[in-house]
């Protein structure tokens, strides 16, 4: 018999884990299903590790700039092994913090790929093997904000007679483990590809290739509501559609 919850949250990124914790605080029995690790792409391989490395670059630049103030340092040397170890610890601390919040608020977690069977039922292919079916009165799908931008661009392009296929990739780690045949069925060969990432763009270059494009945010340090930041950085459906047109010309 399937375990019953008040709510199942699919996706353990910033949107998903925040929703799960708040629902639990409101007295709901909550399960959060994540295909990779708590924190999703943002905390594990996207925003946070990227910002950590950018911060190191900022410190190096600042050390050079203070020469004008009469303070001189030797030329910085980067130990990549130590840098990566520091970055990994920072990520692990952040992910562990989410786990602590889950325990404190009695949020249950399950790791694997979720498939929505119907409006109340989710089947999870668990990372550690086997399938499990769970049910809930409510489902919260939090697999990434970029999908909405891609779908918005798809609608704009459809009005211009341009057909676009939208692919959501909640876990590149899981995707990379699949067979060549499966990966080619998802990311079709000989078709221009555009990736949409609410963070640093470099990670996605291997998926779009030399002829593709990535729409993302390669800066940090601004503070405002997400919608305002997206508009400020040009992270909009209009710019995604523009990128599509640029690679198919």
C-alpha positions in Angstrom: 0.0 0.0 0.0 1.4 3.4 -1.0 2.4 5.8 1.8 0.0 8.8 2.1 1.2 12.4 2.6 -0.5 15.7 2.7 1.9 17.0 0.1 4.7 15.6 -2.1 7.3 18.1 -3.3 9.1 17.0 -6.5 12.5 18.8 -6.6 14.8 19.6 -3.7 16.2 22.8 -5.0 15.7 26.2 -3.4 12.1 26.4 -4.4 11.3 22.8 -3.5 13.0 22.5 -0.1 11.6 25.9 1.0 8.1 24.8 0.0 8.5 21.5 1.8 9.8 23.2 5.1 7.0 25.7 5.1 4.3 23.1 4.5 5.7 21.1 7.4 5.7 24.2 9.6 2.0 24.6 8.7 1.4 21.1 10.1 1.4 19.1 6.9 3.0 15.6 6.4 5.5 16.3 3.6 7.7 14.2 1.4 10.4 15.8 -0.8 11.7 13.8 -3.8 15.0 14.8 -5.2 16.9 13.1 -8.1 20.4 14.2 -7.0 21.1 15.9 -3.6 19.2 18.3 -1.5 19.8 21.8 -2.8 19.5 20.7 -6.4 21.6 22.2 -9.2 21.9 25.5 -7.5 23.6 24.5 -4.3 25.5 21.5 -5.7 26.9 22.3 -9.1 25.3 25.7 -10.1 25.0 28.9 -8.3 26.8 28.4 -5.1 30.0 26.6 -6.3 30.2 29.0 -9.2 29.9 32.0 -6.8 32.5 30.5 -4.6 35.0 30.4 -7.4 34.0 33.8 -8.6 34.7 35.1 -5.1 38.2 33.7 -5.2 38.8 35.6 -8.5 37.4 38.7 -6.8 39.8 38.4 -3.9 42.8 38.0 -6.3 41.7 41.1 -8.2 41.3 43.1 -5.0 44.8 42.0 -3.9 46.2 43.4 -7.1 44.1 46.6 -7.0 45.3 47.7 -3.6 48.8 48.2 -5.0 47.5 51.7 -5.9 46.9 52.3 -2.2 50.5 51.4 -1.3 49.9 47.8 -0.3 51.7 45.1 -2.3 51.2 41.4 -2.2 53.1 38.7 -4.0 51.6 37.2 -7.2 48.8 34.8 -6.1 49.2 31.1 -6.7 46.2 28.9 -7.1 46.3 25.4 -5.7 43.4 23.8 -7.6 43.3 20.7 -5.4 42.9 22.8 -2.2 40.5 25.2 -3.9 38.2 22.4 -5.0 38.4 20.8 -1.6 37.3 24.1 0.0 34.5 24.5 -2.5 33.3 20.9 -1.9 33.2 21.4 1.8 31.2 24.6 1.4 28.7 22.8 -0.8 28.5 19.8 1.7 27.9 22.3 4.6 25.1 23.9 2.7 23.5 20.6 1.7 23.9 19.3 5.3 22.1 22.5 6.5 19.1 21.6 4.5 19.0 18.1 5.9 19.2 19.6 9.4 16.2 21.8 8.6 14.3 18.8 7.2 14.9 16.9 10.4 14.0 19.8 12.6 10.7 20.3 10.7 9.9 16.6 10.2 10.1 16.7 6.4 10.8 13.3 4.9 13.1 13.0 1.9 13.5 10.4 -0.8 16.1 10.3 -3.6 15.3 9.1 -7.1 13.5 10.1 -10.2 9.8 10.8 -9.7 7.1 10.1 -12.3 3.6 11.6 -11.8 1.1 8.8 -12.3 -2.0 10.9 -11.6 -3.0 14.0 -9.6 -2.4 12.2 -6.3 0.2 9.5 -7.1 3.9 9.5 -7.7 6.2 6.6 -8.6 9.8 7.0 -7.6 12.6 5.1 -9.2 14.9 5.2 -6.2 18.6 6.0 -6.4 19.5 3.0 -4.2 17.4 0.6 -6.3 13.8 -0.4 -6.6 10.6 1.6 -7.1 8.2 3.1 -4.5 4.8 4.5 -5.0 3.6 7.3 -2.8 0.4 9.4 -2.7 -0.6 12.8 -1.5 -3.5 15.2 -1.4 -1.3 17.8 -3.2 1.7 17.7 -5.5 4.2 20.5 -5.7 6.4 20.4 -8.8 9.6 22.3 -8.2 12.0 21.0 -10.9 13.4 24.4 -11.9 12.4 27.9 -12.8 14.1 27.8 -16.2 11.4 25.6 -17.7 8.8 28.4 -17.6 11.2 30.7 -19.6 11.8 28.0 -22.1 8.0 27.4 -22.5 7.4 31.1 -22.8 10.0 31.3 -25.6 8.5 28.2 -27.2 5.1 29.9 -27.4 6.6 33.1 -28.9 8.5 31.1 -31.5 5.4 29.0 -32.4 3.6 32.3 -33.3 6.4 32.9 -35.8 6.1 29.4 -37.2 9.2 28.1 -35.5 8.9 24.7 -33.9 10.9 24.2 -30.7 11.3 21.2 -28.4 11.7 21.9 -24.7 13.6 19.4 -22.6 13.8 19.6 -18.8 17.0 18.2 -17.3 16.6 18.1 -13.5 19.8 16.1 -13.0 22.7 16.2 -15.4 24.4 13.6 -13.3 21.7 11.0 -13.9 21.5 12.0 -17.6 25.2 11.5 -18.1 24.9 8.0 -16.8 22.5 6.9 -19.5 23.3 5.1 -22.7 24.4 7.0 -25.8 21.2 5.9 -27.4 19.0 7.4 -24.7 21.0 10.7 -24.5 20.7 11.0 -28.3 17.0 10.5 -28.1 16.7 13.4 -25.6 19.2 15.8 -27.1 18.8 15.1 -30.8 21.9 15.3 -33.0 22.3 17.8 -35.8 19.7 20.1 -34.3 20.8 23.5 -32.7 20.6 23.5 -28.9 20.0 26.3 -26.5 20.4 25.8 -22.7 18.7 28.1 -20.2 20.3 28.3 -16.8 19.6 30.7 -13.9 23.3 30.8 -13.1 26.8 30.6 -14.7 26.6 29.4 -18.3 29.9 27.5 -18.8 28.6 24.2 -17.4 26.1 23.8 -20.2 28.5 24.3 -23.1 29.2 20.6 -23.3 25.5 19.9 -24.0 24.8 22.7 -26.6 28.1 22.3 -28.6 30.0 24.9 -30.5 26.9 25.8 -32.6 24.6 26.2 -29.7 24.0 29.0 -27.1 23.4 29.4 -23.4 21.1 32.0 -21.8 22.1 32.5 -18.2 23.6 34.9 -15.6 27.3 35.2 -15.4 27.3 37.9 -12.8 26.5 38.1 -9.1 26.2 40.5 -6.3 22.9 42.2 -7.1 20.0 42.0 -4.7 16.3 42.3 -5.6 13.2 40.2 -6.1 13.9 37.3 -8.5 11.6 38.7 -11.2 13.4 42.1 -11.1 16.8 40.4 -11.2 15.8 38.2 -14.2 14.7 41.3 -16.1 17.8 43.2 -15.1 20.1 40.5 -16.3 18.1 39.8 -19.5 17.0 36.4 -18.3 13.7 36.5 -20.1 11.6 34.5 -22.5 12.2 37.1 -25.1 16.0 36.7 -24.9 15.7 32.9 -25.0 13.6 33.2 -28.2 16.2 35.6 -29.6 19.0 33.1 -28.8 17.0 30.4 -30.7 16.7 32.6 -33.7 20.4 33.4 -33.6 21.5 29.7 -33.8 19.0 28.7 -36.5 19.9 31.4 -39.0 
